[in-house]
Amino acid sequence: MNNTAIIEIENLTKTFKNATEPAVNGISFSIERNEIFGLLGPNGAGKTTTISILCGLFAPSSGKVRIDGKDLFDESSAIKKIIGIVPQDIALYPTLNARENLSFYGSMYGLHGKELKDRIESWLNKLGLTDAAKRKVSTYSGGMKRRVNLIAGILHSPKLLFLDEPTVGVDVHSRNVIIEHLKSINAEGTTIIYTSHHMEEAEHFCTRVSIIDQGKILTQGTPAELISNNNGAANLEAVFLNLTKRKLRD
Amino acid sequence: MTKLLATVKKEILLLIRDKVGLSILFIMPMVLIFVMTLVQDSAFKTMNEKGIPVVFVDNDKDSLGILIEQGLKNNDLCSLSDSIDGKKATAELAQKYVGEGKFLVGIIIPKGATDAIRKNVTRLVSETLNTEDTAAKRTNTLPDSVEITILIDPVAKKSFLISVTSNLREFISEVKTKIMFQAFADQIAEVIPDKQNAPKKTYERSQIIKYNEVYASETEDKIVPNAVQHNVPAWTIFAMFFIAIPLSGSILKEKNEGSVFRLHTMPTPYLLLVNGKIIVYVMVCLIQFVLMLSVGQVFLPMLGLPALVLGNSIAGILLLTFATAFAATGYGVMVGTLATTEHQAAIMGSLSILLLSALGGIWVPSYVMPEVMRNISAWSPLNWSLEGFYKLFLRGGQVSDILPEALKLVLFFLATMTVTSIANRKKRNV
C-alpha cells in the first residue's frame, strides 16, 4: 500500500444495467495527498461515474478502491466523513437562505453550535456572501449559487474534495474567487479531485491530470508533461483534442 | 440527535416557505369540512324545513281522505298541495306532474274508499257474530281492500323514496286502522244495545304498540349521529392522508434539486433524513386534526350546525390520531420514493388517496356498499381509521375498542417503510 496516496483505484469497472458498454472500463490510478487532480474527458467519458463511485453513491461492477487507506465499500461511513463534494448541479434548497442551507449541510457532517456558526460566517465572508446570506437562494445569481454550493462541500474541512465542474456557467469574477479559495484550501491540506471541460482552467489549476475517454484512461501526468509529450501541442486543450480524436460526443 | 434536529428544522423551514403546500395541508381540508358538512346538513334540512312536495287527490271526500289530508298537512316532512296551477288536482294531472318532477310523490285516494272500509267491517262483524243482517250479507260482494295509489317521481333516488313511501304507507295504514276501529265500535254498539257493555272509543288517543328509537351507544353523552359527527372525522382522515401529495412532492423536489445526491455522500443514514420528514409531517397531521376538531366544535356551531361531540376517551383519540398520522406519512414517503417525477407523484398520490377514501367509506358509508366492495373497503387504511373514530365518537368506545384499528394502521406504516427501504436500495443499485 502506498502511504502517500489518498486514493488507490485498481481495475475499476462499472457497467450499468441494460447498458452494452461499460461506463468505466478497468481503470487504475492513484492520487497523492495534497494533489489537485484533474479528471478530464469529453461528455460520456466516465468522469462523473468514476466520481460517483468514489463518493459511495453506487457500487462498481468490479475493482478495488481504497481511500485514505480504507476500503471504500467496507468502511464507507468512515470515508464519507472525510470527503466533500461540490456537484455540477446546484444542490441547495432554493427556498432556504444561504445560512439555513449551510447550517443544515454542516450539521449532516456532525458540525454544530458555535463551531458551525463560525465556519458558516467565515466562509460567507470569504466568498462575499455575508450581505446576501439572509436571502433565499432562489433569488441568487448563478455565480452566488455556485459559491454557496462550494461552501456546502468544504464547510467541514474535508481531507478529500470532489469538484464536478465547479465553475460551469459562472462569470470571470466568481470563477477567480472560487479558484483562489480552492487553491487556499488545497494549501491547507485538502486533496482535490476536479473534473471540467474548461481546459485552460484545468491547465493552470491542476497539479496532475488524467484524460479519460470511453471509460479508459488515455494519458496521465502534470499538464506540462502532457503538453511536452504531445508533439506540436501548444496547450492542454490541444492535447485533449488530439487524444480524444476531435469527434463530437453525445 | 443533532442531525435529526437539523433535519426536522430544515423540513419545517421548507414547509413554512411553501405557501401553496401549506394551504393544501391546512386551509383546503378546513374548507372541505365546512362545505361538505353544510351541503349535507342543508340538504337534510331543506327536506325537513320545506318538506317533500306531495300532490294529494282526494276522490273519497270522506273520513279516510280527510284524515290523511289533515295528517299530511300537519307533518313537517310533507308540503301538501291539493291543487295544481289553480286547478283542483285530479288523478290524471297528478300522474302528469309527478312524471314531470314537479312533485316528488302523488297520493290518490279512490272514490268511496271510506265507505268500502266501513262496509267491509260491517260484513266482518256480522260474519263473526253470525247476525242475520241482510245488509252484511250483501257486503260479501265488496272488494277486500281499498287501493290507494302512491305516484313516485321516476328521477327520485330509490333509497330516499323507500324511506318516504314507507312512512306514507305507515301513516295511511294508521288512518285506515282508525276508521276500521271506529266502524268496528259502531257495529258492535249496534249489536250490543246495552250501553254499559259497549266498547269505549279509547283507540283514538292510544297506540297499542309504541316505538322508542334510541341510538345504541354506550357513551354517557347523548351523541346523535348527524352530518357533523360523520363528516368531521371522515374529512379529517382524508386531509391527513392528503399530505401524501406535498410530502411525496418534497421528496422528489429534493431529488430533482440535487440535494439527495449530496445527502447520499454524507455520513448520515438516509433513514435519518426520512425520519426528519416523518416527524414533521406527523406533527402536521396532528395540527390538522386539532384544527379540524376545532372546526367541528367551534366554527360549525356558529353556522347553526350541531357541535362535534368527542366521546369519552381522549387517550383513544390520541392513540388513533397518532396511528393515522404515521400511516398517512408512511404512505406519502412511499409514494415519493416510488414515483420518479413530481408530476407522477402528484397524480399517483391524489388518485390513490381518492380511491382509498372512496373505498374506505369517506364519501359513501361502507355499510351501503355491495358485499364485494365492503370486503375491499376493509383493506383501506382510511376505513380502519374512520371505523376507529366512529367507535370513539359515535359508539362511546374506549382505547381497548380501537386497538385493532390502531394496530392495523401502525402495521400499514411499517409496511410502507419496508417498501420505501427496498425501493431505495433498488434505485441505488443501478
Interface residues (C-beta under 8 A of the other chain):
Chain A: F16 K17 C55 G56 L57 F58 A59 S77 K80 K81 I83 I85 P87 D89 I90 A91 L92 Y93 P94 T95 L96 E100 S103 F104 Y105 S107 M108 Y109 G110 H112 K136 A152 G153
Chain B: T2 K3 L5 A6 T7 K9 K10 L13 L14 R17 D18 E254 E257 G258 S259 F261 R262 L263 H264 T265 M266 P267 T268 R428 N429 V430
